[in-house]
């Protein structure tokens, strides 16, 4: 975990350093969009507490759209990276959790989405700890986008009568979250099996190498015996060298 934190720290430093360079500035736009979701709770939660629910819905939609556009821009300019992938996953969870918590008082049904999002986070964190590097799936992107829309509508439901729409969307997202959790778990299991197979292959290669070495020793011994029979001369030094093998 300490290594992951240091990895994030170094890459964030690099991000702001490259912003000062014109030739690499565009490369960091997707990461900046992703990072913006980390500060979103500082804007949205105070607005919610002060009763500005319309602005809460608007800002939640805007920050939610950053999750869509950071990936589009990264792929368009071919600037995808491992750091961007990890940052995207972390900011999505921070954004979702911080926005769901205040809504639980008025929309308790969202606790199901909160728990399922926690399950997805647990599976991905566990996979990362095991060194499997889980990747975001297309279903996960759809789920996250709809989740942000749900949060926007949930805040707006306090001033607009859309409670039924919120309930329907929450149930649909619950199914998507279950699907994502299952898919991420499958990916994790496949990665573990792949690692085990690689270990078996490495062990097999080591065994084959040992057998090849043993075969070489036997061939050397056979060659020495043939030489002795032909010449009827026994070189003690060469004999000792071969027998040591």
N, C-alpha and C positions, 0 to 999 in steps of 0.2 A: 504493500500500500504506500509506503514511503517513497518507493521508486516511482510510482504513478504520480504522486504529488509533485515530486521534483521534475518529472517529465512535463507536467502541465505548466509548472512555474517557468521552466526554460523556454517552452514554446510560446507562452504568452509574452515573455520578454522579447522573443524574436519577432512576434507579431507586431508589437508597437515599434520595434526597431525598423522593420521593413516598411512601415507606413511612411517613414521619412524618405524612402527611396521611390522615385517616380516609376522606375522600371519594375518594381515588385509590389507596388501599392495595390493594384487590382487583384493580385493573388490573395490578399488578406480580406477582401470585401466579404466573402462568404463567412469567414471566421468572425468578423465584426458583427454581422447580422445574427450569427449564433450567440455571440456574447451578449447582445442586447437583451436577450431573454432573461439573463441573470439579474438585470436591474429592473425588469418589468414589475416584480412584486412591490418594489419601492414606490412605484407610481400607482399601480392598480389598487393595492390594499388601502392606502390612505384615502383614495378617491371613494372606495367602497364604504369605509368607515364614516366618511363625511356625507354620504348619501348621494354622491354624483354617479348614480348607477348607469346613466346613459354613456358618460365618458368611460366608465369601467368597461362596458361592452365594446365600445369603439377601440380602446387601447388593447383589449384582449384580442380582438380580431387582428389588429395591426401587428402585434407581437407574434400572433399565431401564424400570420403570413410569412414572417421571417423564416419560419421552419420550412416553408415551401420554397422560397426563393434562394435560400443559402445553398441548397442542393442543386437547383437549376443552374445558378451562376457558376458553382464549382465545376459541374460537369461541362458546361458550355466552354469555359476557358481552360479546362483540363487541369484544375488546381486542387483536385481531391487529395486528401491526405489522411493518415491514421490519426493525427492530432484533431483534425476537423471532425472525423467520425466520432471520436471519444467525447469531444467538446459538445457536439450536437446531442448525444445521448444524455449527458449530464445536465445540460441546460433545459432540455425537454422535461426531465423529471423535476428539477427545481421549480420550473415554471408551473407545471401541472399541480404539484403538491401544495405550493404556496397559494394557488388560486382556489383549489378545491376546499381547503380547510375552512375559510370564512363562510363558504356556501353551505356547509353541513348543517348550520343552524336553521336555514330556510329551506334547503333541499336535501333532507336526510338520505334520499335514495342514492345520492352521489357517494355515499360511504362505500358502496359496492365497487364503484369505479376506482375509488382511492385504494381499496384493498387489492384489487386486481392489478392496478398500476404498480403497487408495492411488490406483488408477486413477480411481475415482469422485471422490475429493477433487481430483485434478489437473484433471479435466474441469470441475468446479464452480468451482475457483479461477481457472482460465483464463477461464471465462465471466464471472466477477465482474470480473476485470481488464479484460476487453473491454467492461465496462459493461452486460452483458446481464441481470444479476440473475436467476440461475436459481432456480426455485421447487421446493420439495420435492414430489415426486409421491407418489401413494397407494402405488404399488409400493415406493417408497423407505421409507415408513413401516413397511410389512410386513417388509421386509428388515431394517431396523434393530431392530425388536422381536424378530424371530427370532434376530438376531445376538446380542443381549443374553441371550436364553434359552440360546443355544449356549454362550456364555461361562460362564454359571452352571453348566450341565451339565458343561462341560469341567473346571471346578474340582472339582465333585462327583464326577467320574469317578475321582478319585484315591482316594476312599474307598468308592464304590459302583460296581459293575460295570455301567457303561452306555456303555462305549467304542463299541459298535456303533451305539448311538443317536446318539452324538456324530458319528461318521463320516457317517451318513446325513444328519443335519441340516446338517453342514458342506457336503456336496455340494449339497443343496437350496438353501442360502444362496448358494453359488457361482453357481448358475444365476440366482438373483434378482439378485445383484450384477452379473452380465454384462448382464441385462436393464435394470437401472437405468443402467448406464454408457451403453448404447446409447440409451436414452430421453433421458438428460440431454444426450447429444451431439446428438441430433435437435433438442431444444429450443434448444440453442446455435446450431445451423446455421439454424434458423428465425428466431431473433432477428437473426442476421447478415444474412440475406436481407431481413428486414423493414427493418433499418437502411439497407441498400443501396437498397431500393425508396423509402424516405423521402427519401434523397439525390437519387434520380432525379426524384422528384415535386417536390422543392424546386427542382432545376435547371430542370425543365420550367416551373414557376410563374414563376421568374425570367425565363425566355425569353419566356413569354407576356406578362409585364409589359413587357419590352423592346419586343416587337412592338406592344403596345398604345400605348406611348409613341411609337413610330415612326409608327403609324397616326394618332395625334393630331397629330403634326407635319405629316404630309401633308395632313390635313384643314384645318389652319390655313393651310397654303400655298395650297391650293385655294381656300379662302374669300378669301384676300388677292387671288388672281388674278381671281376673279369680281368682287370689289369694284372692282378697278382697271379692269376692262373696262366695268363699269356706269357708274362715275364719271369714267373717263378721267383720273384724278388719281393720281399716284404719290407717296405719303408716304415719303420716304427713311428716316425713323426706323423706321416700321413695316416697311418692306421689309427693312432691316438686321436687325431683331428676328426676322422670320420666317425669313430666310435663315440666321441663326445657329443656329436650331433644327435 
